[in-house]
Amino acid sequence: MPLPYVLLSAAVSLDGYLDDTGPERLLLSSPADFDRVDEVRASVDAILVGAGTIRADNPRLLVNSPERRAARVAAGHPEYPLKVTVSGSGDLDPAAKFWHTGGEKVVYTTDKGARTARAAGLAADVVALGADLDWRRLLTDLHARGVHRLMVEGGGTIHTQLLQEGLADELQLVLAPLFVGDPSAPRLFGPGAYQAGRLRLVESRRIQDVVLMRYEPTAPGKHGVPAAADHHWLRLACELAELCPPSETAFSVGAVVVAADGTELARGHSREGTDPVVHAEEAALAKIDPEDPRLPSATVYSSLEPCAHRSSRPAPCARLILDAGVRRVVTAWREPDTFVVAADGTGLLTAAGVDVLELPEYADRAKAPNQHLLT
Ligand SMILES: NC(=O)c1ccc[n+]([C@@H]2O[C@H](COP(=O)([O-])OP(=O)(O)OC[C@H]3O[C@@H](n4cnc5c(N)ncnc54)[C@H](OP(=O)(O)O)[C@@H]3O)[C@@H](O)[C@H]2O)c1
């Protein structure tokens, strides 16, 4: 099921705190950065905060600029993004500003929490997600409500879970030039199992005296469960397919091999370099030492499912992937009957125990350089 693009947004002190322990919210951003946050809010379909942030900060979470609100309406969107909160207990103050400002509101909670929240008479749609709160179910429900871009504005408990579950597409982190120095103040990220390797820094920008850093997670998902980073890598494979020399007799395909910690091991595309028949997965795998211990836990991203039959070489790409020991493949598009009828590289791989995940939302991109073969 498709999920919204999830953008985590937070400001931290130099010593990594989200707030101090005083009764007022600690202002970490600069005025120009608050305006940037307003711009981001205006660009999303929904804004989510945890119940802890409603209790601590009593936020309104509005788009403050009248011009930005007018632009939303002119574009056919509601004046304000949907406001979303998450609570296990359902113990939320019905007088909080969250409920009485802006547009529609939704509370995601547990079965037990829903009884408490409904009894409190909150001005919101209360959605019970079962005995425990499941983030994928929550995000699926938001997507079904038309939320394609979700901004998450904390607090730390929420950010930690979304990052650890591989559901955050982007982290927008603002570093403020001050210290909190109080170990009982809330931190941005708690302990737990994060992705092993390094995130990708996609932007850094000075905004008055604070610095905005934008990061993307890089670690592939596990087994058949997609992670946010899977989307990035599959998009890259589709971009690589655009680099292929044109052909009337073969598809244009891009491939990337990525280690479990998010390190790119190799990339390739069809007819790369001086080899007029090389396939994308073949080109990428050829650049990796077959003894590389990262291969068994790596993921192969291929814009088109790996081939199961081919006449130009003895081994099809599905076989090369099995021989390399890779156990996870992510693809955008199943091979059509253009050259081989009922090719089914996916079937060959899954029969051998490989997890093959298809993300059909990238199929149009994968097909783009192959349109001449599909008419
Ligand atoms: N600097 C910034 O950018 C920024 C931004 C936002 C917040 N903050 C600060 O962050 C602090 C609040 O952070 P926080 O970590 O205490 O609170 P939080 O993340 O806002 O909310 C935590 C609450 O959300 C609910 N929740 C979270 N995960 C859940 C799950 N899996 N299942 C069910 N319920 C779940 C629980 O509500 P129940 O307790 O109702 O069960 C939990 O207590 C405040 O001090 C605030 O000022 C700073």
The ligand as an SDF file (V2000), in Angstrom:
LIG
                    3D

 48 52  0  0  0  0  0  0  0  0999 V2000
   12.5330   21.5870   19.0810 N   0  0  0  0  0  0  0  0  0  0  0  0
   11.5960   21.0510   18.3310 C   0  0  0  0  0  0  0  0  0  0  0  0
   11.6850   21.1000   17.0970 O   0  0  0  0  0  0  0  0  0  0  0  0
   10.4450   20.3540   18.9770 C   0  0  0  0  0  0  0  0  0  0  0  0
    9.3770   19.9080   18.1880 C   0  0  0  0  0  0  0  0  0  0  0  0
    8.3450   19.2160   18.8230 C   0  0  0  0  0  0  0  0  0  0  0  0
    8.4090   18.9590   20.1670 C   0  0  0  0  0  0  0  0  0  0  0  0
    9.4650   19.4130   20.8900 N   0  0  0  0  0  0  0  0  0  0  0  0
    9.5590   19.1180   22.3120 C   0  0  0  0  0  0  0  0  0  0  0  0
    9.4950   17.7330   22.4930 O   0  0  0  0  0  0  0  0  0  0  0  0
    8.9320   17.4510   23.7660 C   0  0  0  0  0  0  0  0  0  0  0  0
    7.8620   16.4050   23.6080 C   0  0  0  0  0  0  0  0  0  0  0  0
    8.4550   15.2260   23.0990 O   0  0  0  0  0  0  0  0  0  0  0  0
    8.0240   13.8080   23.6560 P   0  0  0  0  0  0  0  0  0  0  0  0
    8.9480   12.8150   23.0890 O   0  0  0  0  0  0  0  0  0  0  0  0
    7.8760   13.9030   25.1270 O   0  0  0  0  0  0  0  0  0  0  0  0
    6.5450   13.6500   23.1080 O   0  0  0  0  0  0  0  0  0  0  0  0
    5.9350   13.3790   21.6700 P   0  0  0  0  0  0  0  0  0  0  0  0
    6.8680   12.6140   20.8100 O   0  0  0  0  0  0  0  0  0  0  0  0
    5.3800   14.6520   21.1320 O   0  0  0  0  0  0  0  0  0  0  0  0
    4.6780   12.4860   22.0450 O   0  0  0  0  0  0  0  0  0  0  0  0
    4.8430   11.2810   22.7500 C   0  0  0  0  0  0  0  0  0  0  0  0
    3.4790   10.7100   22.9860 C   0  0  0  0  0  0  0  0  0  0  0  0
    2.9000   10.2960   21.7520 O   0  0  0  0  0  0  0  0  0  0  0  0
    2.1560    9.0990   21.9540 C   0  0  0  0  0  0  0  0  0  0  0  0
    2.8540    8.0270   21.2500 N   0  0  0  0  0  0  0  0  0  0  0  0
    4.0790    8.0700   20.6810 C   0  0  0  0  0  0  0  0  0  0  0  0
    4.3470    6.8780   20.1020 N   0  0  0  0  0  0  0  0  0  0  0  0
    3.2820    6.0810   20.3290 C   0  0  0  0  0  0  0  0  0  0  0  0
    2.9720    4.7490   19.9780 C   0  0  0  0  0  0  0  0  0  0  0  0
    3.8020    3.9790   19.2710 N   0  0  0  0  0  0  0  0  0  0  0  0
    1.7930    4.2440   20.3900 N   0  0  0  0  0  0  0  0  0  0  0  0
    0.9330    5.0060   21.0960 C   0  0  0  0  0  0  0  0  0  0  0  0
    1.1750    6.2830   21.4550 N   0  0  0  0  0  0  0  0  0  0  0  0
    2.3360    6.8140   21.0600 C   0  0  0  0  0  0  0  0  0  0  0  0
    2.1470    8.8500   23.4470 C   0  0  0  0  0  0  0  0  0  0  0  0
    1.0190    9.5550   23.9100 O   0  0  0  0  0  0  0  0  0  0  0  0
    0.2340    9.1920   25.2530 P   0  0  0  0  0  0  0  0  0  0  0  0
    1.1400    9.6120   26.3600 O   0  0  0  0  0  0  0  0  0  0  0  0
   -1.0320    9.9990   25.1780 O   0  0  0  0  0  0  0  0  0  0  0  0
   -0.0210    7.7100   25.2320 O   0  0  0  0  0  0  0  0  0  0  0  0
    3.4540    9.4960   23.8750 C   0  0  0  0  0  0  0  0  0  0  0  0
    3.4900    9.8430   25.2270 O   0  0  0  0  0  0  0  0  0  0  0  0
    8.4070   18.7640   24.3000 C   0  0  0  0  0  0  0  0  0  0  0  0
    9.2870   19.2520   25.2720 O   0  0  0  0  0  0  0  0  0  0  0  0
    8.4050   19.6770   23.0920 C   0  0  0  0  0  0  0  0  0  0  0  0
    8.6690   21.0180   23.4230 O   0  0  0  0  0  0  0  0  0  0  0  0
   10.4750   20.1310   20.3390 C   0  0  0  0  0  0  0  0  0  0  0  0
  1  2  1  0
  2  3  2  0
  2  4  1  0
  4  5  1  0
  4 48  2  0
  5  6  2  0
  6  7  1  0
  7  8  2  0
  8  9  1  0
  8 48  1  0
  9 10  1  0
  9 46  1  0
 10 11  1  0
 11 12  1  0
 11 44  1  0
 12 13  1  0
 13 14  1  0
 14 15  2  0
 14 16  1  0
 14 17  1  0
 17 18  1  0
 18 19  2  0
 18 20  1  0
 18 21  1  0
 21 22  1  0
 22 23  1  0
 23 24  1  0
 23 42  1  0
 24 25  1  0
 25 26  1  0
 25 36  1  0
 26 27  1  0
 26 35  1  0
 27 28  2  0
 28 29  1  0
 29 30  1  0
 29 35  2  0
 30 31  1  0
 30 32  2  0
 32 33  1  0
 33 34  2  0
 34 35  1  0
 36 37  1  0
 36 42  1  0
 37 38  1  0
 38 39  2  0
 38 40  1  0
 38 41  1  0
 42 43  1  0
 44 45  1  0
 44 46  1  0
 46 47  1  0
M  CHG  2   8   1  16  -1
M  END
$$$$
